[in-house]
């Protein structure tokens, strides 16, 4: 399992959020899947709203309403709506709607593209939004407020992994970037892939757009444990990864 790799290769770390797909029942709605794939097709358009949407990422449930070109987004206490051209998607209460629209959709898109391999058993275990926490036993008696109590129970968040899976032999960490990827992101992923996955741990950037920086592209090329899938090559790149691992291609 994913936990086996992470816990075997780390010290004093714990899995605080297991990241199973079904933990969020709203993900199972067919209309949400349709929206996720629509946002991939219209990734250039939704990216123009990222700056405005990101202002609401840390304040779930705060109402907003704005538009840019053919896309309109709106959230209030009871509804979440997005219109792309003539297509409208309407949902009931969705506090994290801004976070989904500003990048969470790409994590779900990546998971869904790989899900057939999980169903076939070629992927043994796959998670989305898995959180790793650090527990300091020396601080067990410190902090009596709510935050301190939660930290003692679950630990402080040490790392969140967008999508992570194993075929039973290797651990693969996929960092999903709906916007730009920078050089420091490359350094981070090249460090955590072998840290959590051991010497055979692999990291992948799944990017909605190719990195504009030549330095970033060069660093990815030089990183031995990291590869890049970006823009239109993402679906084909996931297929290439599957073929490299010897999986039977049942889709794409």
C-alpha positions in Angstrom: 0.0 0.0 0.0 0.9 3.7 -0.2 1.2 3.8 3.6 3.7 0.9 3.6 6.2 2.9 1.4 5.8 6.1 3.3 6.0 4.7 6.8 8.9 2.4 5.9 11.0 5.2 4.5 10.3 7.9 7.1 10.7 8.5 10.8 8.2 10.1 13.3 5.7 10.7 10.5 2.1 9.6 10.4 -0.7 9.5 7.8 -3.3 12.0 9.0 -5.5 12.1 5.9 -5.5 8.8 4.1 -6.8 10.4 0.8 -9.2 7.7 -0.4 -11.3 8.9 -3.4 -14.5 7.8 -1.7 -13.8 9.9 1.4 -15.4 12.8 -0.5 -18.8 11.4 -1.7 -19.4 14.5 -3.9 -16.6 13.3 -6.2 -18.8 10.4 -7.2 -21.4 12.7 -8.9 -21.4 12.2 -12.7 -21.7 16.0 -13.2 -18.6 16.7 -11.2 -16.6 14.2 -13.4 -18.0 16.0 -16.5 -17.0 19.4 -15.1 -13.5 18.0 -14.3 -13.0 16.9 -17.9 -14.5 20.1 -19.3 -12.0 22.2 -17.3 -9.2 20.2 -18.8 -10.6 21.1 -22.3 -10.9 24.7 -21.2 -7.8 25.0 -19.1 -6.7 28.1 -20.9 -9.9 29.9 -20.0 -10.2 28.9 -16.4 -6.6 29.8 -15.8 -7.5 33.5 -16.3 -9.6 33.3 -13.1 -6.9 31.7 -10.9 -5.7 34.9 -9.3 -9.2 35.9 -8.2 -10.1 32.3 -7.1 -6.9 31.9 -5.1 -8.0 34.7 -2.7 -10.8 32.3 -1.4 -8.8 29.1 -1.1 -8.1 29.6 2.6 -11.7 30.8 3.4 -14.0 27.9 2.5 -17.6 28.9 2.1 -17.1 32.6 1.5 -19.4 33.8 -1.3 -18.0 35.0 -4.5 -19.2 35.7 -8.1 -17.1 36.9 -11.1 -16.5 36.1 -14.7 -13.9 36.3 -17.4 -14.7 35.8 -21.1 -17.0 32.7 -21.5 -16.6 31.5 -17.9 -18.7 32.6 -15.0 -18.3 31.2 -11.5 -20.4 31.8 -8.4 -20.6 30.4 -4.9 -23.1 31.2 -2.1 -24.3 29.4 1.0 -26.4 26.9 -0.8 -25.2 26.7 -4.4 -22.0 26.5 -6.5 -22.3 27.3 -10.2 -20.0 27.5 -13.2 -20.9 28.4 -16.8 -18.5 27.6 -19.6 -19.9 29.0 -22.8 -23.4 27.5 -23.2 -22.8 24.7 -20.7 -23.8 25.3 -17.1 -22.9 23.1 -14.1 -24.9 23.5 -10.9 -24.1 21.9 -7.5 -25.4 22.2 -4.0 -23.2 23.5 -1.1 -19.5 23.2 -2.0 -17.4 25.2 0.5 -14.1 24.3 -1.3 -15.4 25.3 -4.7 -12.7 28.0 -5.1 -9.9 25.5 -4.3 -11.3 23.0 -6.8 -11.5 25.6 -9.6 -8.1 27.0 -8.9 -6.3 23.7 -9.3 -8.0 20.9 -7.4 -9.8 19.9 -10.6 -6.4 18.9 -12.2 -5.7 16.5 -9.3 -9.1 14.9 -9.8 -8.6 14.8 -13.6 -5.2 13.0 -13.1 -6.7 10.5 -10.7 -9.6 9.8 -13.0 -7.3 9.2 -16.0 -5.4 6.6 -13.9 -8.5 5.0 -12.2 -9.0 2.3 -14.9 -5.6 0.9 -13.9 -6.7 0.8 -10.3 -9.8 -1.1 -11.2 -7.8 -3.6 -13.3 -5.4 -4.2 -10.4 -2.4 -2.9 -12.2 -2.3 0.0 -9.7 -2.4 -1.6 -6.3 -3.3 1.5 -4.3 -3.9 5.1 -5.2 -4.7 8.2 -3.1 -5.6 11.9 -3.7 -4.8 14.6 -1.2 -3.0 12.3 1.2 -1.6 14.3 4.1 1.4 13.3 6.2 1.8 14.7 9.7 4.6 15.0 12.2 4.1 14.2 15.8 6.6 15.5 18.3 6.2 13.4 21.5 8.1 15.9 23.5 5.4 18.5 22.8 2.6 16.1 24.0 2.0 18.2 27.2 2.2 21.5 25.5 -0.7 23.5 24.1 -4.2 23.4 25.6 -6.1 25.3 22.9 -8.1 23.6 20.2 -5.2 23.8 17.7 -2.8 22.2 20.3 -5.3 19.4 21.0 -5.7 18.7 17.3 -1.9 18.7 16.7 -1.5 16.2 19.5 -4.2 13.9 18.1 -3.4 14.2 14.4 0.0 15.8 14.3 1.0 18.9 12.3 0.7 18.7 8.5 4.2 17.9 7.2 3.4 17.1 3.5 0.4 16.9 1.2 0.6 14.7 -1.9 -1.7 15.6 -4.8 -1.9 12.1 -6.3 0.2 9.1 -5.1 0.1 5.5 -6.2 2.0 2.2 -6.2 2.0 -0.8 -8.5 3.3 -2.8 -5.6 7.0 -2.3 -6.5 7.5 1.5 -6.8 5.9 4.6 -5.3 4.9 7.3 -7.8 4.2 10.9 -6.6 2.3 13.1 -9.0 2.4 16.9 -8.4 -0.4 18.5 -10.2 0.1 22.1 -11.4 -2.9 23.8 -13.0 -0.8 27.0 -13.2 3.0 27.5 -13.5 5.7 25.2 -12.2 8.8 26.8 -10.8 12.4 25.6 -10.2 11.9 25.3 -6.5 8.9 23.0 -7.1 11.4 20.7 -9.1 13.8 20.6 -6.2 11.0 19.8 -3.8 9.6 16.9 -5.8 13.1 15.5 -6.6 13.7 15.3 -2.9 10.4 13.9 -1.6 10.0 11.2 -4.3 13.0 9.1 -3.0 12.3 10.2 0.6 8.9 8.7 0.6 9.4 6.0 -2.0 12.9 4.9 -1.4 15.6 4.6 -4.0 13.1 3.6 -6.7 10.6 6.4 -5.8 9.5 8.4 -8.9 8.0 11.9 -9.2 5.9 13.4 -12.0 4.8 16.9 -12.7 1.4 16.8 -14.3 1.0 20.4 -15.6 -1.8 22.0 -17.5 0.7 24.1 -19.4 4.4 23.6 -20.3 6.8 25.4 -18.0 7.6 28.8 -19.6 11.0 29.0 -17.9 14.0 27.4 -19.6 15.7 27.0 -16.2 12.7 25.0 -14.8 12.7 22.8 -17.9 16.4 22.2 -17.6 16.1 21.3 -13.9 13.4 18.8 -14.6 15.6 17.3 -17.4 18.5 17.0 -15.0 16.5 15.5 -12.1 17.0 11.8 -12.2 13.8 10.9 -10.2 11.4 13.4 -11.8 9.6 13.6 -15.2 7.3 16.2 -16.8 3.9 15.7 -18.4 2.4 18.9 -19.6 -0.3 20.4 -21.8 -1.7 18.2 -24.5 0.9 15.5 -23.8 -0.6 14.6 -20.4 -3.0 11.8 -21.6 -0.4 10.3 -23.9 2.3 10.7 -21.2 0.2 8.7 -18.7 -0.3 6.1 -21.4 3.5 6.0 -22.0 4.1 5.5 -18.3 1.6 2.6 -18.2 3.3 1.0 -21.2 6.7 1.4 -19.6 5.5 -0.4 -16.5 4.1 -3.2 -18.6 0.5 -2.4 -18.0 -2.2 -3.4 -20.5 -3.7 -0.2 -22.0 -7.5 -0.4 -21.6 -8.2 3.2 -22.4 -6.9 6.3 -24.0 
